[in-house]
Amino acid sequence: MKIFKVTEVATGRLAAVARFGYPFKLTEEEQARRDEEKAQEKKALEEAEKETGKSAKYPEASNVEACEWYFNTLDEMREKYMKWDQDYS
């Protein structure tokens, strides 16, 4: 992952930011660690939801149904069409 920041020379103010993900392939250990982290995040969200009775995944005023549809669709398309070891993200 590379992050670039562009600033205005005269004022030092931020002008632009760009983030590029380069193709990569995780080792088996890295994939196992990532899977464990995702499982822990999911468990924490589920526990928070049980405690409050509200979704902890999105801000309180969010339309949870619309957010779930939108972000789940993005995840599905990313998994379907991207090859992480070949494509930029």
C-alpha positions as CSV (number, residue, x, y, z in Angstrom):
1,M,0.0,0.0,0.0
2,K,1.3,3.4,-1.0
3,I,-0.2,6.7,0.2
4,F,0.6,10.0,-1.5
5,K,-0.1,13.4,-0.1
6,V,0.0,16.6,-2.2
7,T,0.3,19.9,-0.5
8,E,0.3,23.5,-1.7
9,V,3.8,24.9,-1.4
10,A,2.8,28.4,-0.5
11,T,0.5,27.5,2.4
12,G,1.3,23.9,3.2
13,R,-2.4,23.1,2.9
14,L,-3.5,19.6,1.8
15,A,-4.4,19.6,-1.8
16,A,-4.9,15.9,-2.6
17,V,-4.5,12.4,-1.2
18,A,-4.2,9.1,-3.2
19,R,-4.0,5.5,-2.0
20,F,-2.8,2.7,-4.2
21,G,-2.8,-1.0,-3.3
22,Y,-0.4,-3.0,-5.3
23,P,-0.9,-6.7,-6.2
24,F,0.1,-9.1,-3.6
25,K,-0.3,-12.7,-2.4
26,L,-0.6,-13.4,1.3
27,T,1.4,-16.3,2.8
28,E,-0.6,-19.0,4.6
29,E,0.3,-17.5,7.9
30,E,-0.8,-14.0,6.9
31,Q,-4.1,-15.4,5.5
32,A,-4.7,-17.3,8.8
33,R,-4.0,-14.2,10.8
34,R,-6.3,-12.1,8.6
35,D,-9.1,-14.7,8.9
36,E,-8.7,-14.7,12.7
37,E,-8.8,-10.9,12.9
38,K,-12.0,-10.8,10.7
39,A,-13.6,-13.5,13.0
40,Q,-12.7,-11.4,16.1
41,E,-14.1,-8.3,14.5
42,K,-17.3,-10.1,13.6
43,K,-17.7,-11.5,17.1
44,A,-17.1,-8.0,18.7
45,L,-19.8,-6.5,16.4
46,E,-22.3,-9.3,17.2
47,E,-21.6,-8.9,21.0
48,A,-22.1,-5.1,20.8
49,E,-25.4,-5.6,18.8
50,K,-26.6,-8.1,21.4
51,E,-25.9,-5.6,24.3
52,T,-27.5,-2.6,22.6
53,G,-30.0,-4.2,20.4
54,K,-28.7,-2.0,17.6
55,S,-26.3,-2.5,14.7
56,A,-22.8,-1.5,15.8
57,K,-21.5,-1.7,12.2
58,Y,-22.8,1.6,11.0
59,P,-23.5,5.0,12.6
60,E,-26.7,5.3,14.7
61,A,-28.7,7.2,12.2
62,S,-27.8,5.0,9.3
63,N,-30.3,3.1,7.1
64,V,-28.9,-0.3,8.1
65,E,-30.8,-2.2,5.4
66,A,-29.5,0.1,2.7
67,C,-25.9,0.0,4.1
68,E,-25.9,-3.8,4.3
69,W,-27.2,-4.1,0.7
70,Y,-24.7,-1.6,-0.7
71,F,-21.5,-2.8,1.1
72,N,-22.3,-6.5,0.8
73,T,-22.8,-6.0,-3.0
74,L,-19.4,-4.2,-3.2
75,D,-17.8,-7.1,-1.3
76,E,-19.4,-9.7,-3.5
77,M,-18.3,-7.9,-6.7
78,R,-14.7,-7.4,-5.4
79,E,-14.5,-11.2,-4.6
80,K,-16.0,-12.1,-8.0
81,Y,-13.9,-9.8,-10.2
82,M,-10.6,-9.0,-8.4
83,K,-7.6,-11.2,-8.3
84,W,-5.7,-9.9,-5.3
85,D,-2.3,-11.2,-6.6
86,Q,-2.8,-9.6,-10.0
87,D,-5.0,-6.5,-9.7
88,Y,-4.5,-3.1,-8.2
89,S,-7.0,-2.0,-5.6
